Structures are given as C-alpha cells and as structure tokens.
Amino acid sequence: MRVKKYLLAIRLLGFQPDEEAQIAAMLGEAPPGGPAFTCLVEDSLQDPDLYVVNGEDLRALAALVDIEPEAGELALIVGPVEMAFPCAQIARPLEPARLCSMLTDLAEHHMAALQRIRDRGLALRPERRRRQRLDFDVTDPALYQSRRRPRPSGAILIIDKGGALRDHVARLLAVHKLSIEWTDSAAAALHLCEETPVSVVLINTSTPDIDPYVVCAAIKSLPNGSRIAVVFLINQAFGYDSVRARAAGVRGLLDKPVLDRHMVSALKKLLSLPA
C-alpha cells in the first residue's frame, strides 16, 4: 500500500543551508502517485510527520532523541552515524526517488501505528515542553514551581477576511467551550486584545489591508501583550521574514492549508489544553 495524495510535513535537523535547500528541492519534486512533501521552516508550530536528520551532526541526533524518544519510527538519517541509532538510514549522495520512497515507507508505518492507538480509544498527547529535557537535572524543584503559570483562559481571536475559519475552529474545539472571536480589522483586533482577555491571535496573512507584522507588534506592545501568542497563517506566496517576525513578537506560523490535526495540536499547546 502507498500513501496517496497526502501532504507530509518534514522537519530537517542539522543540515547546512545549501544541503537543506537541496533536500527541500528534492522533496518538492516527489514522484506522482505518492505523497507530497513540505519542509517546515524553523518558526513553524506545526508538528512534523517525519524528521530527516544529518547523521554527522551529533547535536542534531541528540535533539532528535530529546524531541522524539520513539525516533526510530519517525526519522530518516542521512549519511554515516558514529553510534548505534535505531533509525532508517540513507547514504550520500542522495537520490531523490529513493529519498521519497523511504520517507513514504516511514510514513505508512507511523500512520498505521497512530491508527492502532486511535482504535484502542487512546488520545494522542501533544508535546508541551518549551525547554530541552535534561539528562541529569539537579535544579531545585521550587524554581520550576515558580515558573509555572496558570493555564491561558482568554479567547482565540482570528483576523481574517471572513468568519469561516472562526466557525471551523469553533467546531474543532467545541468540547473545550472556548471563546473564539473574529475580525477583519486591525483596529478592532487591538481593541479586543486591550479590553477583553485574549490568549491567542491567529492572523491570516492574506487578509486585505492587514500588515501582520505591524498588527503583531501593536498587540505585543499592549500592557497585557506579553501573554498573548500571535501566530501567522501563511501561504507559499507570502514572503515570511523570520527576523522581522521575531522582532514583532510572533510566536510562530502555520502553513496553509492547515490540516485540522495540525490546527488542533498547535492550539492545544498554546492554550495548555488536555489531549
């Protein structure tokens, strides 16, 4: 069986920019009849389906184990590895057809495993850690306790040209009984963020007459702005500027079209919602 007409999100770890671009170009020309692939940018909040990791970068291998303890099911290692590592491996120079084929096989096994979890009635729990896991942690537990914050309880505000996305997100998160608002106006968005509790702002960057960077910076400059997570929803035509985004205080981005599972996972992380 092959995965048909399915978009797989790939996170690249440990590659130099030129090789990263080369791999992204290979995956962008995936053979017909199988899945399509997209490589996530560093600021993406989307959960990757699979990882492609430089086997010669020890920090990337350590990061993979920290992010995904079950790395063997989710990762493809490029090049030689100096230690035993429970992952599929592919040698350099990379052959596009073989790279896509191996990732497709990994995806099939992973999706079958997820389906078995769902069939057992178990929930898929999103990762919520914001800091790297420590192998041997001698930190005073009181320090961690002092860092704990109450779960965000404000609304989700969606800035978009119409209310369809607001209605869809409301359906996706109906069980959590959240307040979800919508506006197509920068001024109205600032007023809502200033006068009412808002925890997350989703900005569709294709909304007419909206400069998402300017709106984000204005939201973050509000007295309560530091507690509001601003997320961009972008398409391929949008020239995302990571330096400008970080300066404005953008928490991250999601690529359109956003699959329901990616939208729900991102919002659950941002709002510390139960699985």
Buried (B, 14 or more C-beta within 10 A) or exposed (E): EEBEEBEBBBBBBBBEEEBBEBBBEBBEEBEEEBBBBBBBBEBBBBBBBBBBBBBBBEEBBBBBBBBBEEBEBBBBBBBEBEEEBEBBBBEEEBEBEEBBBBBBBBBBEBBEEBEEEEEEEEEEEBEEEEEEEEEEEEEEEEEEEEEEEEEBEBBBBBBBEEBEBBEBBBEBBEEEEBBBBBBBBBEBBBEBBBEEBBBBBBBBBBBEEBBBBEBBBBBBEBEEBEBBBBBBBBEEEBEBEEEEBEEBBBBBBBBBEBBEEBBBBBBBBBBBBEE
